Amino acid sequence: MLIDLTEFPLVYLRAEQESNRSPEAQIKALFARGERFVMIADHSPEDHHEEPHAQRKERALILKRFRDQLSRWCAGAIVIENRGPVAKPIKLASQAFGHAFGVPFAFVKDDITARETARRILVPQAFPLG
């Protein structure tokens, strides 16, 4: 998986692309920016069912290690439902995960809607009141 920062603060999780950097190095680079962002997954959580258990476990451990940074810098997470609606149990599990990490989840039909949603999530951060 590639954590694509080319459109920062929109951060795409590209399932079909690989990075020459480890997942941990990619996430460290993301948090090192010190700016809020929205993660956009171009795939459904259901797409990970064929992923080896070791990779799923590694990803979970990385997220756990960086929990504080995730809740500080990630303003939201969006899943694009390219292949049709995500099953309700998967949505509920994703939202529970987001709640545990302090990151709201949204499920949208396409990339255009994902971008619009991400920009709405980020706008309040653009004008701090303090």
N, C-alpha and C positions, 0 to 999 in steps of 0.2 A: 504494500500500500504506500502511496505517496501522499505526504502532507504538502499540498501545493499552496505556496505563499505568494504566488505571482499577482494575485488580485487582493492582497491584504488591504483592509481588514476582513475580507471574505476569504476564508481558509477552506479550501476544498480537500476532502478526503477522497482520493482517487483510487478506487478498488482495483481497477484494471491496469494501473501503472505502478511500477516498482521504483524505489529510490536506491541510490548507491550508499545511502546513509541508513543507519539503524533507526528503528522507530523511536528509540529513546533520544538519539541525537537530533532527530527531526523535531520532537516535541520540546527539547531544550532550546533549540534555535527559535522556535515559535514563542516560547515564554520569555526568552532573552530580549525580545523586542520591547517588552514592557508596555504594550498597548492592548486595549480591548479588541476583541475580534468575535466573529460568528463562524462556527464550523458548519460546513455544508457537506453532507455525505451524498455522493452521486450514486448511491446504491442503498438498498434496504438492509436493515440488520439481518433479515432472513437470508441474505446472500452469503452469510458467514457459516452456514451449516456445513459446508464442505471443507472449511478451513481446518487444518490440523489442530487438535486440542492444545498442543504446546504453544502454537501461535496465539490462540485465543487467551490462554493463560498469561502469556507474556504481555499482551496488550492490557489485560486487566490489572496486572501488577504495576505496569508503567503508569496507568491512570491513577492507581491508588497512591503511588509514590508522589505524584504531582497533583494530588487532590487540591491542596491549598492554592497553587498557582492556577489550576483550572477554574476554581470558583472565583478567583480574583479577576482573571483576564478574559475568560470565555463568557460573553454576554448571552449566548444562546447556541443551540444546535438545531440544525434543520436537516431533515431527511427528504430527499427527492424520491417520490414514489413512481419512478419511471415505468415499472412493469405492472402497474396497477396498485390498488390500495394494499397497504401493509396489514397483515392479520391483526385483529384487535389484541390478542395476548402479547404479540411482539410490541405493539405500540405501548401497552400498559407497562411492560417490562422496561422499555426504553425510557418512558417518562419517570418510572420509579428510580432508575439509574440516574437520570438527570436531577431528580429531586435530591437524591443522596449526595450528589456532587455540586448541588447548587446551580445547575444549568438548566434553564427551561428548554423543552423540546418542542419542535413543530414538524408536522408532516405536510408536504406540499406536493402538487401534481407535476411541476416542471421547474426548470432552472430560472425562468423569468420570475415566477412566483417566489422562488427561494431568494433571489436577489432583492426583490421588493420587501419581503419579510425581514431579511437580514438588515436592510437599511433602516427599517422602522425600529428594529431592536436597538440599533446602534445610535440613533438620533439623540435619545436622552443623554447619552454619554458625551455627546459633542458639546453640550452646554452645561457644565457643572454649576450648581447653585451655591457652592461653598467656597 
